[in-house]
């Protein structure tokens, strides 16, 4: 699907967010599985702006307080993922994830 239509879950709070249409990542296919963003714009949906695609293991290494050891292993690219209905998964494992830069440091 279209990058902008992909649901992401913030790692802190589990908020459903989407890539803003003005982002270069909006139409990227496949959509990045993990992103960080600097700004959230809320209209009919919560849209991430100033978005960067990252590899989740980088975040586990750089901001370990956000992950348990098991989550870091579970979310490693070499670990198989189930993606059907992943965006609605309560745990968020396997679902696209979003990280707000200032929340990673402040919370």
N, C-alpha and C positions, 0 to 999 in steps of 0.2 A: 504494500500500500504506500500511499504518499507519506513522506516524512512528517508532514504537519498533522496527519490524521492519526499518528501513532500515539497511544497513551503512554506517558511516563509516570512513574511514582517517585516522589521525592523520598530519599532515604530517611530523612528526619521528618516525621509527621505523616508520611504516606499519602501526601496530597497528589491528586491526579493533575498533571500538567501536560501541555503540548508545546511543540516548537512553533514559534511565531512565524507567520508567512513572510516576514521581511528577512528572516534568517537564511543564509546560504545553505543551511542544513535542511531547510523545510522540504525541498524536493529531492533530497539525496536518497538514493536507493541502492542497497537496502538502508533503512534508517539506522543510525548508530544505536547500539544497544545501551550505551552509557554516555551521559553528557554532564557537563557542569554548566551553570549559567549564572549571570550576574544580576539579572533583573526579571521580575515577574510582573506581567501586565494582565490585569483581570478585566475581561469584558464578559461575554457569554461563557467563556472558558478562561482558564488560567494559562497564559502563554509565556513561555520562556524567551527572553531576548538576550543577546550577547551570549550565544551558546557555543560550546566547544565540545567536540567528540573526544572521549578519552577511553582508555582501556581500564576496566574496573580494577585489575590487580595493581595498577599504579596508585590508585586511591587507597587500597588496602595497605600498601607500603608507606605512602606519604602521610596518611591520616588514619592510623591503626585504631584510634578510639571509636571510629565509626563501624568497625567490623569485629566480630568474634573470629577466632581462627577458623571455625567451621564455615562461616559465611564466605571468608576470603577464598577458601578451597572450593566451596560450592560454586562460586561465581567466576572461577578461573576459566579462561577460554577453552582449555582442554577438557573441561568437565562437560558432559552432555547436558543439554538444557531441553526442557519441554516448553514449547512456545505457544501451543494452542490455548486460548483463553488466559494467557499469562498476565495480561494487563489487569485482570480482575482478581488475580491471586492475592489472598490475604497476606501471605508472607512476602510477596514481591519477588521471590526467587525465580529466576528465569525471565522475569518481566523486564522491559526496558526500565532503566533507573536514571534518575536525575539528581544532581547534587547542586545546591546553591552555594556558591563559593563562600559568602560571608557566614552562612549557617554552619559550614564545616568547621570553621574556626571558633565561632561564638557560642555554639551550643554543645 
